[in-house]
Amino acid sequence: MTQASRHGKWHSYSLCSGEADASRLSAAFPILLTESSSPMTDAEATTTDQKLRLFIERIERLEEEKKGIADDIRDVYSEAKSQGYDAKIMRQIVRLRKMSLNDRQEMEAILDTYKAALGLG
């Protein structure tokens, strides 16, 4: 069952005043209304628009921070590689350290089983 069929019908709501703008944007911004819901007033729509804009801006800022952090991590791996460390192995160690002890032991046991089955052990 889809979300639209559980909660009501999809209705379009215009986020602008011009007729041409309304037809262009109504399909781009559907708002889920239940059968008992009434259309939003202009003040409610403005508040909703502002909240949406704030959410989008927060996500954009976080995406920029994430990109910056990824660049910093890449720089650390590059620095370690320039000093003779193997970045690929370092990435594996970081991945292993994120795992719980039980998960890591289970993975190693399965890996050992597969290696033995293939004659690599």
Backbone as numpy.savetxt, mean C-alpha at the origin, in Angstrom:
# Nx Ny Nz CAx CAy CAz Cx Cy Cz
-20.48 -11.93 -2.66 -21.32 -10.76 -2.66 -20.43 -9.52 -2.66
-20.69 -8.59 -3.53 -19.86 -7.40 -3.63 -20.24 -6.39 -2.57
-19.34 -5.47 -2.33 -19.59 -4.44 -1.34 -20.80 -3.59 -1.74
-20.92 -3.31 -3.02 -22.03 -2.49 -3.48 -23.36 -3.19 -3.24
-23.44 -4.50 -3.47 -24.70 -5.19 -3.30 -25.05 -5.40 -1.83
-24.06 -5.46 -0.93 -24.33 -5.61 0.49 -24.83 -4.32 1.11
-24.27 -3.19 0.68 -24.52 -1.93 1.37 -25.42 -0.97 0.61
-25.76 -1.24 -0.59 -26.60 -0.32 -1.32 -26.16 -0.20 -2.76
-26.57 0.89 -3.37 -26.25 1.13 -4.78 -25.16 2.18 -4.90
-24.42 2.10 -5.98 -23.42 3.13 -6.27 -24.13 4.32 -6.89
-23.90 5.46 -6.33 -24.44 6.70 -6.88 -23.28 7.63 -7.17
-23.43 8.45 -8.15 -22.40 9.44 -8.45 -22.78 10.76 -7.80
-21.77 11.47 -7.33 -21.99 12.76 -6.73 -21.02 13.74 -7.33
-21.49 14.84 -7.80 -20.65 15.83 -8.44 -19.86 16.61 -7.40
-18.58 16.79 -7.65 -17.73 17.55 -6.75 -17.48 18.96 -7.28
-18.25 19.38 -8.26 -18.07 20.70 -8.84 -19.42 21.26 -9.25
-19.44 22.53 -9.66 -20.72 23.16 -9.95 -21.07 23.18 -11.43
-20.12 23.15 -12.34 -20.40 23.23 -13.76 -20.96 21.93 -14.30
-21.88 22.03 -15.26 -22.52 20.84 -15.83 -21.50 19.95 -16.54
-20.58 20.55 -17.29 -19.57 19.76 -18.00 -18.63 19.08 -17.00
-18.23 19.82 -15.97 -17.37 19.25 -14.94 -18.09 18.13 -14.20
-19.38 18.32 -13.95 -20.15 17.32 -13.23 -20.21 16.01 -14.00
-20.43 16.08 -15.28 -20.51 14.84 -16.06 -19.15 14.16 -16.15
-18.09 14.94 -16.21 -16.74 14.38 -16.31 -16.31 13.73 -15.00
-16.65 14.35 -13.88 -16.17 13.87 -12.59 -17.11 12.89 -11.90
-18.36 12.87 -12.28 -19.31 12.02 -11.55 -18.93 10.55 -11.63
-18.41 10.10 -12.76 -17.98 8.71 -12.88 -16.68 8.46 -12.14
-15.87 9.48 -11.98 -14.56 9.32 -11.35 -14.65 9.26 -9.82
-15.71 9.78 -9.23 -15.83 9.83 -7.79 -17.15 9.26 -7.31
-17.34 7.92 -7.42 -18.59 7.34 -6.93 -18.59 7.33 -5.41
-19.74 7.55 -4.84 -19.91 7.49 -3.39 -20.98 6.46 -3.11
-20.68 5.52 -2.22 -21.61 4.46 -1.88 -22.66 5.00 -0.92
-23.93 4.93 -1.34 -25.02 5.37 -0.49 -25.92 4.19 -0.21
-26.40 4.08 1.01 -27.38 3.04 1.31 -28.73 3.50 0.80
-29.69 2.61 0.80 -31.02 2.95 0.30 -31.63 4.11 1.08
-31.31 4.22 2.37 -31.91 5.27 3.20 -31.09 6.56 3.20
-29.95 6.58 2.57 -29.09 7.76 2.57 -29.66 8.83 1.67
-29.39 10.06 2.04 -29.77 11.17 1.18 -28.51 11.79 0.61
-28.62 12.51 -0.51 -27.44 13.15 -1.09 -26.83 14.14 -0.11
-25.53 14.37 -0.25 -24.81 15.29 0.62 -25.14 16.73 0.28
-25.10 17.57 1.30 -25.22 19.00 1.06 -23.88 19.51 0.55
-23.86 20.74 0.05 -22.62 21.32 -0.45 -21.57 21.42 0.66
-22.00 21.76 1.88 -21.07 21.88 3.01 -20.48 20.52 3.36
-21.31 19.48 3.35 -20.81 18.13 3.63 -19.85 17.67 2.54
-20.18 17.98 1.30 -19.31 17.60 0.19 -17.97 18.31 0.29
-17.99 19.60 0.66 -16.74 20.34 0.81 -15.89 19.74 1.91
-16.50 19.39 3.04 -15.78 18.76 4.14 -15.21 17.42 3.70
-16.02 16.64 2.99 -15.56 15.35 2.49 -14.42 15.54 1.51
-14.53 16.52 0.62 -13.47 16.81 -0.34 -12.17 17.17 0.38
-12.29 17.98 1.42 -11.11 18.39 2.18 -10.46 17.21 2.88
-11.28 16.34 3.46 -10.75 15.15 4.13 -10.03 14.25 3.14
-10.65 14.05 1.97 -10.01 13.24 0.93 -8.68 13.85 0.52
-8.64 15.16 0.30 -7.41 15.84 -0.09 -6.33 15.65 0.98
-6.72 15.76 2.26 -5.75 15.58 3.35 -5.20 14.15 3.38
-6.09 13.16 3.18 -5.62 11.77 3.12 -4.63 11.57 1.98
-4.97 12.08 0.81 -4.10 11.94 -0.36 -2.76 12.62 -0.11
-2.77 13.82 0.46 -1.52 14.53 0.75 -0.67 13.78 1.76
-1.30 13.19 2.78 -0.54 12.40 3.75 0.11 11.20 3.09
-0.66 10.51 2.23 -0.11 9.36 1.52 1.06 9.77 0.64
0.91 10.90 -0.06 2.00 11.37 -0.92 3.25 11.69 -0.11
3.08 12.33 1.06 4.25 12.63 1.91 4.92 11.34 2.39
4.11 10.38 2.80 4.66 9.10 3.26 5.37 8.36 2.13
4.82 8.41 0.92 5.47 7.79 -0.23 6.83 8.43 -0.49
6.91 9.75 -0.36 8.19 10.45 -0.53 9.19 10.02 0.55
8.71 9.93 1.80 9.58 9.49 2.89 10.06 8.07 2.64
9.15 7.21 2.18 9.49 5.81 1.89 10.56 5.75 0.81
10.43 6.58 -0.22 11.43 6.62 -1.29 12.78 7.07 -0.74
12.74 8.09 0.13 13.98 8.57 0.73 14.65 7.51 1.59
13.87 6.78 2.36 14.42 5.72 3.20 14.99 4.60 2.33
14.28 4.24 1.25 14.78 3.20 0.35 16.11 3.63 -0.27
16.23 4.91 -0.61 17.50 5.42 -1.14 18.60 5.33 -0.10
18.27 5.65 1.15 19.26 5.57 2.24 19.72 4.13 2.44
18.80 3.19 2.41 19.15 1.77 2.58 20.04 1.32 1.44
19.71 1.72 0.23 20.53 1.37 -0.94 21.95 1.93 -0.78
22.05 3.16 -0.26 23.36 3.77 -0.03 24.18 2.98 1.00
23.52 2.48 2.05 24.23 1.70 3.08 24.75 0.40 2.47
23.93 -0.28 1.66 24.39 -1.51 1.01 25.55 -1.21 0.07
25.48 -0.10 -0.63 26.55 0.28 -1.55 27.84 0.57 -0.78
27.71 1.25 0.34 28.89 1.53 1.18 29.50 0.24 1.71
28.65 -0.68 2.17 29.15 -1.96 2.68 29.84 -2.74 1.57
29.27 -2.71 0.37 29.87 -3.42 -0.76 31.24 -2.82 -1.11
31.35 -1.50 -1.01 32.64 -0.86 -1.31 33.71 -1.23 -0.30
33.30 -1.71 0.87 34.25 -2.14 1.89 34.44 -3.64 1.90
33.92 -4.33 0.85 34.18 -5.75 0.69 33.09 -6.70 1.16
31.99 -6.18 1.67 30.90 -7.05 2.11 30.01 -7.42 0.93
29.36 -8.57 1.03 28.46 -9.04 -0.02 27.05 -8.56 0.30
26.55 -7.62 -0.50 25.25 -7.01 -0.24 24.12 -8.03 -0.34
24.24 -8.98 -1.25 23.20 -10.01 -1.41 23.07 -10.84 -0.12
24.19 -11.23 0.46 24.18 -12.00 1.70 23.66 -11.13 2.85
24.05 -9.87 2.86 23.55 -8.96 3.90 22.03 -8.84 3.84
21.48 -8.78 2.64 20.02 -8.71 2.49 19.36 -9.97 3.05
19.99 -11.12 2.79 19.45 -12.38 3.32 19.49 -12.39 4.85
20.57 -11.89 5.42 20.70 -11.83 6.88 19.61 -10.91 7.46
19.40 -9.76 6.84 18.36 -8.84 7.32 17.00 -9.53 7.26
16.72 -10.25 6.17 15.45 -10.97 6.04 15.31 -12.03 7.12
16.40 -12.77 7.40 16.36 -13.79 8.44 16.14 -13.19 9.83
16.75 -12.06 10.08 16.62 -11.42 11.40 15.21 -10.90 11.65
14.47 -10.63 10.58 13.09 -10.19 10.73 12.17 -11.33 11.14
12.58 -12.57 10.85 11.75 -13.74 11.12 11.83 -14.13 12.59
10.77 -14.75 13.08 10.79 -15.27 14.44 11.70 -16.51 14.46
12.16 -16.88 15.64 13.05 -18.03 15.78 12.39 -19.29 15.24
11.13 -19.50 15.59 10.42 -20.70 15.13 10.28 -20.73 13.61
9.92 -19.61 13.02 9.78 -19.55 11.56 11.12 -19.82 10.87
12.18 -19.23 11.42 13.51 -19.41 10.84 13.95 -20.87 10.95
13.72 -21.50 12.10 14.09 -22.90 12.27 13.29 -23.80 11.33
12.01 -23.52 11.18 11.17 -24.31 10.28 11.66 -24.17 8.83
11.97 -22.95 8.42 12.47 -22.72 7.07 13.80 -23.45 6.84
14.69 -23.38 7.82 15.99 -24.05 7.68 15.83 -25.56 7.61
14.89 -26.13 8.40 14.65 -27.57 8.36 14.11 -28.00 7.00
13.18 -27.24 6.45 12.64 -27.55 5.13 13.73 -27.40 4.07
14.53 -26.36 4.18 15.63 -26.16 3.23 16.61 -27.33 3.28
16.95 -27.76 4.49 17.85 -28.91 4.63 17.24 -30.17 4.01
15.94 -30.38 4.20 15.25 -31.53 3.62 15.32 -31.48 2.09
15.06 -30.32 1.53 15.09 -30.16 0.06 16.52 -30.37 -0.46
17.48 -29.81 0.24 18.88 -29.95 -0.20 19.29 -31.43 -0.16
18.90 -32.14 0.89 19.23 -33.56 1.00 18.55 -34.36 -0.11
17.32 -34.04 -0.44 16.60 -34.73 -1.50 17.25 -34.52 -2.86
17.90 -33.38 -3.02 18.55 -33.06 -4.30 20.05 -33.40 -4.30
20.51 -33.96 -3.19 21.92 -34.34 -3.12 22.86 -33.15 -2.93
22.34 -32.07 -2.38 23.18 -30.89 -2.15 23.69 -30.78 -0.72
23.22 -31.68 0.12 23.49 -31.57 1.56 24.74 -32.20 1.96
